[in-house]
């Protein structure tokens, strides 16, 4: 079969690559054409556009880059029309992908959505678009199946693909990791500031502001694959280090982490690292989001899945040096740390076992 896959972010690149791997095992003659990143490219096929050229964050940035976004949509439609895949597989990234779903369906191309947009948080009306233009909806969070059922849309809970990615990791020796990455002997606090340049700059400033309170630790920045190494050099010194494309290894060698809201919050929890979740957007973007998202109590996937506060979320004005230092201290030692680790065990059980990529591939091939 000819597969056309669209993933617009780093997490989509990871999940898209694992899905491609499963599809190749079940369909040895698979042909891939895709929008994604380095991980998907390693699986073979044709990379049409890299996600680093697609990632625009927040309402204001989207407005400022609207011409580029519209040109990308136009280009994608033309590319799909010229290549006529057997199936279009959309990975999250709803603002872009739902437009492409409509276009592909009208061409008679089968449309599969892998990893649902977070319609349960906002823009619930988009369910009608999915009902009309998506043939198969595959969800990775247990409560999403109930959400779609409420709207009379059939969906398949396939499990969470992060469990696949994490289960395949090789064992790691902390001291070896430190030596290979020129780190000192101190315990590590990992910093995951995000993957977009303006986001990283904003988050690293506040994350690093707690350094004077934790001189017994070294801080290590997880570099995003979409950003050049040189970009991080201004933050590095004798006790602030940087590793690139090694986020999972870094987390597994860390005592705790400060994490920008997003998929990384769940990755950190599944790797069993106590964390503080951080978010600070522009005043304009946050004001708009707050008006649109009215019934969601949490911003981190960990808390949303557990339906309670497992990890502390510091949002907007609450994200300051005093609060961040206090919460980080809580999770380095003591009762709060132990309780968080116990809740992580329950979180893993809620997400089911590994096999999401294989389950998704089976659904795609079963209904071809």
C-alpha positions as CSV (number, residue, x, y, z in Angstrom):
1,X,0.0,0.0,0.0
2,X,1.0,3.6,-0.5
3,X,0.8,5.5,2.8
4,X,0.8,9.3,3.2
5,X,1.4,10.4,6.8
6,X,1.3,13.9,8.3
7,X,2.9,14.7,11.7
8,X,3.6,18.3,12.5
9,X,5.5,18.1,15.8
10,X,8.4,16.2,17.5
11,X,6.0,13.9,19.4
12,X,4.2,13.1,16.1
13,X,7.5,12.3,14.5
14,X,8.1,9.7,17.3
15,X,4.7,8.1,17.1
16,X,4.6,8.3,13.3
17,X,8.0,6.5,13.1
18,X,6.8,3.7,15.4
19,X,3.6,3.3,13.4
20,X,5.7,3.1,10.2
21,X,7.9,0.4,11.7
22,X,4.8,-1.7,12.6
23,X,3.3,-1.1,9.1
24,X,6.5,-2.3,7.4
25,X,6.4,-5.5,9.4
26,X,2.8,-6.2,8.4
27,X,3.1,-4.8,4.9
28,X,6.6,-5.5,3.5
29,X,5.9,-3.6,0.3
30,X,4.7,-0.5,2.1
31,X,5.6,2.9,0.4
32,X,5.7,6.0,2.6
33,X,5.5,9.6,1.8
34,X,5.3,11.9,4.8
35,X,5.5,15.2,6.7
36,X,7.5,14.6,9.8
37,X,11.0,14.5,11.1
38,X,14.3,12.6,11.5
39,X,12.8,9.5,13.2
40,X,10.2,9.0,10.4
41,X,12.9,9.5,7.8
42,X,15.0,6.7,9.3
43,X,12.1,4.3,8.6
44,X,12.5,5.1,4.9
45,X,10.3,6.7,2.3
46,X,10.1,10.3,1.1
47,X,10.2,13.2,3.6
48,X,8.1,16.0,2.0
49,X,8.5,18.6,4.7
50,X,10.2,18.6,8.1
51,X,8.1,19.5,11.1
52,X,10.5,22.3,12.1
53,X,9.1,24.3,9.2
54,X,5.5,23.7,10.4
55,X,5.6,24.4,14.2
56,X,4.0,27.7,15.1
57,X,3.1,28.2,18.7
58,X,0.2,30.2,20.1
59,X,-2.6,32.3,18.5
60,X,-0.3,35.3,17.9
61,X,2.4,33.4,16.1
62,X,-0.1,31.5,14.0
63,X,-1.6,34.9,12.9
64,X,1.8,36.3,12.1
65,X,2.7,33.2,10.0
66,X,-0.7,32.7,8.4
67,X,0.6,33.1,4.8
68,X,3.2,30.4,5.4
69,X,0.6,28.1,6.9
70,X,-1.8,28.5,4.1
71,X,1.0,27.9,1.5
72,X,1.9,24.7,3.3
73,X,-1.8,23.5,3.2
74,X,-2.0,24.3,-0.5
75,X,1.3,22.5,-1.2
76,X,0.2,19.5,0.8
77,X,-3.1,19.2,-1.1
78,X,-1.3,19.3,-4.5
79,X,1.2,16.7,-3.3
80,X,-1.5,14.3,-2.2
81,X,-3.5,14.8,-5.4
82,X,-0.3,14.1,-7.5
83,X,0.7,11.0,-5.5
84,X,-2.8,9.5,-4.8
85,X,-2.0,7.4,-1.7
86,X,-4.1,4.4,-0.7
87,X,-4.5,5.8,2.8
88,X,-3.9,9.2,4.5
89,X,-2.8,8.8,8.1
90,X,-3.1,12.0,10.2
91,X,-1.1,12.3,13.5
92,X,-2.6,14.9,15.8
93,X,-1.8,18.4,14.5
94,X,-5.5,19.3,14.0
95,X,-5.4,22.8,12.6
96,X,-3.6,21.6,9.6
97,X,-4.7,17.9,9.4
98,X,-8.5,18.4,9.6
99,X,-8.3,20.6,6.5
100,X,-6.4,17.9,4.7
101,X,-8.8,15.3,5.9
102,X,-11.7,17.1,4.1
103,X,-9.7,17.5,0.9
104,X,-8.5,13.8,0.8
105,X,-11.9,12.4,1.6
106,X,-13.4,14.4,-1.3
107,X,-10.8,12.8,-3.6
108,X,-12.0,9.4,-2.4
109,X,-8.9,8.7,-0.4
110,X,-9.3,6.7,2.9
111,X,-8.6,8.9,5.9
112,X,-7.3,7.5,9.2
113,X,-6.6,9.6,12.3
114,X,-4.0,8.3,14.7
115,X,-3.8,10.2,18.0
116,X,-6.9,12.3,18.3
117,X,-6.8,16.1,18.5
118,X,-7.7,17.2,22.1
119,X,-11.2,18.1,21.2
120,X,-12.3,17.3,24.7
121,X,-10.4,20.4,25.8
122,X,-11.5,22.9,23.2
123,X,-13.1,23.2,19.8
124,X,-15.5,20.3,20.5
125,X,-17.4,21.3,17.4
126,X,-14.6,19.8,15.3
127,X,-16.1,16.4,16.1
128,X,-18.5,17.0,13.3
129,X,-15.6,17.4,10.8
130,X,-14.2,14.1,12.0
131,X,-17.6,12.4,11.7
132,X,-17.8,13.6,8.1
133,X,-14.3,13.1,6.8
134,X,-12.4,10.5,8.9
135,X,-12.9,6.8,8.3
136,X,-11.1,5.5,11.3
137,X,-10.3,7.4,14.6
138,X,-7.7,5.8,16.8
139,X,-7.3,7.3,20.3
140,X,-4.5,6.8,22.8
141,X,-6.1,8.1,26.0
142,X,-8.7,5.9,27.8
143,X,-11.2,8.7,28.3
144,X,-11.2,9.8,24.6
145,X,-13.1,6.7,23.6
146,X,-16.0,7.8,25.9
147,X,-15.8,11.3,24.5
148,X,-16.3,10.1,20.9
149,X,-19.0,7.6,21.9
150,X,-20.9,10.6,23.4
151,X,-20.8,12.2,20.0
152,X,-21.8,9.0,18.2
153,X,-18.3,8.6,16.6
154,X,-16.8,5.2,16.6
155,X,-13.2,5.2,17.8
156,X,-10.6,2.6,18.8
157,X,-8.5,2.9,22.0
158,X,-5.2,1.4,20.9
159,X,-3.1,2.1,24.0
160,X,-0.5,4.8,24.3
161,X,2.4,4.7,21.9
162,X,4.8,6.1,24.4
163,X,4.7,2.8,26.2
164,X,6.1,1.2,23.0
165,X,8.9,3.7,22.7
166,X,9.8,3.4,26.4
167,X,9.6,-0.4,26.5
168,X,12.2,-0.7,23.7
169,X,14.9,1.3,25.6
170,X,18.1,-0.4,26.5
171,X,19.4,-0.3,30.1
172,X,21.5,2.7,30.9
173,X,24.3,3.3,33.4
174,X,24.1,6.7,35.0
175,X,27.9,7.1,35.5
176,X,28.6,6.0,31.9
177,X,26.0,8.6,30.7
178,X,27.6,11.3,32.7
179,X,31.1,10.5,31.4
180,X,30.0,10.3,27.8
181,X,28.3,13.7,28.0
182,X,31.0,15.5,30.0
183,X,28.8,15.8,33.1
184,X,30.1,16.1,36.6
185,X,29.4,13.7,39.5
186,X,26.5,15.7,41.0
187,X,22.9,14.3,40.7
188,X,21.0,15.7,37.7
189,X,18.0,17.9,37.5
190,X,16.7,17.7,33.9
191,X,15.3,20.7,32.1
192,X,12.8,20.1,29.3
193,X,12.0,23.6,28.0
194,X,10.2,22.6,24.8
195,X,11.0,22.4,21.2
196,X,10.3,25.8,19.7
197,X,12.8,28.6,19.9
198,X,10.7,31.3,21.5
199,X,9.2,28.8,23.9
200,X,12.7,27.5,25.0
201,X,14.1,31.0,25.5
202,X,11.1,31.9,27.7
203,X,11.1,28.7,29.8
204,X,14.9,28.3,30.3
205,X,15.1,31.7,31.8
206,X,12.7,30.9,34.6
207,X,13.9,27.3,35.0
208,X,17.5,28.3,35.5
209,X,16.5,31.0,38.0
210,X,16.3,28.3,40.7
211,X,20.0,27.4,40.4
212,X,21.2,29.3,43.6
213,X,18.9,27.1,45.7
214,X,20.2,23.8,44.4
215,X,24.0,24.0,44.3
216,X,24.4,20.3,45.1
217,X,22.9,19.4,41.7
218,X,23.8,20.0,38.1
219,X,21.2,21.2,35.6
220,X,21.1,19.5,32.2
221,X,19.1,20.9,29.3
222,X,17.4,18.5,26.9
223,X,18.1,19.9,23.5
224,X,15.3,19.6,20.9
225,X,16.2,17.9,17.6
226,X,14.6,20.8,15.8
227,X,17.0,23.4,17.2
228,X,20.7,23.9,16.5
229,X,23.2,23.1,19.3
230,X,24.7,26.6,19.0
231,X,21.3,28.0,20.2
232,X,21.8,26.5,23.6
233,X,25.4,27.6,24.2
234,X,24.5,30.9,25.9
235,X,22.9,28.9,28.7
236,X,25.8,26.5,29.3
237,X,28.4,26.9,32.0
238,X,30.3,24.8,34.6
239,X,27.1,23.7,36.2
240,X,24.5,23.9,33.4
241,X,25.0,21.4,30.7
242,X,23.3,20.4,27.5
243,X,22.6,17.1,25.7
244,X,21.1,16.8,22.3
245,X,18.6,14.1,21.1
246,X,19.1,12.1,24.3
247,X,16.0,13.2,26.3
248,X,14.9,9.7,27.4
249,X,18.5,8.8,28.5
250,X,18.8,12.1,30.3
251,X,15.5,11.6,32.2
252,X,16.5,8.1,33.2
253,X,19.6,9.4,34.8
254,X,17.9,12.4,36.5
255,X,16.7,12.8,40.1
256,X,13.9,15.2,39.0
257,X,12.8,17.3,36.1
258,X,11.3,20.7,35.2
259,X,9.1,20.2,32.2
260,X,7.2,22.5,29.8
261,X,3.6,21.4,29.4
262,X,3.1,19.0,26.5
263,X,3.7,15.4,25.7
264,X,7.0,15.6,27.6
265,X,5.1,15.7,30.9
266,X,3.7,12.2,30.2
267,X,7.1,10.9,28.9
268,X,8.7,12.1,32.1
269,X,6.1,10.3,34.3
270,X,6.3,7.0,32.4
271,X,10.1,7.1,32.8
272,X,9.4,7.4,36.6
273,X,11.0,10.9,37.1
274,X,9.3,13.2,39.6
275,X,8.5,16.5,37.8
276,X,7.1,20.0,38.1
277,X,5.1,21.1,35.0
278,X,5.7,24.6,33.7
279,X,3.7,26.8,31.4
280,X,3.9,30.5,30.4
281,X,2.5,31.7,27.2
282,X,2.1,35.2,25.8
283,X,-0.6,37.2,27.6
284,X,-2.7,37.4,24.4
285,X,-2.5,33.6,23.7
286,X,-3.2,32.7,27.3
287,X,-6.2,35.0,27.5
288,X,-7.7,33.5,24.4
289,X,-7.0,30.0,25.5
290,X,-8.5,30.6,28.9
291,X,-11.8,31.8,27.3
292,X,-11.9,28.8,25.0
293,X,-10.9,26.0,27.4
294,X,-13.6,26.2,30.1
295,X,-14.1,22.8,31.5
296,X,-10.6,21.3,31.7
297,X,-9.1,21.3,35.2
298,X,-5.5,20.5,34.2
299,X,-3.0,21.2,31.5
300,X,-0.7,18.2,31.9
301,X,-1.5,14.8,30.4
302,X,-0.5,13.1,33.7
303,X,-3.2,15.0,35.7
304,X,-5.8,14.7,32.9
305,X,-5.5,11.0,32.7
306,X,-5.5,10.5,36.5
307,X,-8.3,13.1,36.9
308,X,-6.5,14.6,39.9
309,X,-3.3,16.6,40.7
310,X,-0.5,14.2,40.6
311,X,2.2,16.6,39.4
312,X,2.2,20.3,40.3
313,X,1.4,22.7,37.5
314,X,2.8,26.2,37.6
315,X,1.0,28.3,35.1
316,X,1.5,31.9,34.0
317,X,2.1,34.2,37.1
318,X,2.3,31.1,39.3
319,X,5.5,30.1,37.4
320,X,8.0,32.2,39.3
321,X,11.4,31.5,41.0
322,X,9.9,31.1,44.5
323,X,7.2,28.7,43.6
324,X,9.4,26.7,41.3
325,X,12.1,26.3,43.9
326,X,9.6,25.2,46.5
327,X,8.0,22.6,44.3
328,X,11.3,21.3,43.1
329,X,12.5,20.8,46.7
330,X,9.3,18.8,47.5
331,X,10.0,16.2,44.7
332,X,13.8,15.8,45.3
333,X,13.2,14.0,48.7
334,X,10.4,13.2,51.0
335,X,6.8,12.3,51.1
336,X,5.6,14.2,48.0
337,X,8.3,12.5,45.9
338,X,7.3,9.0,47.1
339,X,3.6,9.7,46.6
340,X,4.2,10.9,43.0
341,X,6.1,7.8,42.2
342,X,3.2,5.6,43.6
343,X,0.7,7.5,41.4
344,X,2.9,6.9,38.3
345,X,2.4,3.2,38.8
346,X,-1.4,3.7,38.6
347,X,-0.9,5.9,35.6
348,X,0.9,3.2,33.7
349,X,-1.8,0.7,34.4
350,X,-4.5,3.1,33.1
351,X,-2.7,3.4,29.8
352,X,-2.6,-0.4,29.3
353,X,0.4,-2.3,28.0
354,X,2.6,-1.7,25.0
355,X,1.4,-2.4,21.5
356,X,-0.3,0.8,20.4
357,X,1.6,1.0,17.1
358,X,0.8,-2.7,16.2
359,X,-2.8,-2.2,17.2
360,X,-3.1,0.9,15.0
361,X,-1.3,-0.9,12.1
362,X,-3.8,-3.8,12.3
363,X,-6.8,-1.5,12.1
364,X,-5.3,0.4,9.1
365,X,-4.6,-2.9,7.3
366,X,-7.8,-4.7,8.3
367,X,-10.0,-2.1,6.7
368,X,-7.9,-1.4,3.6
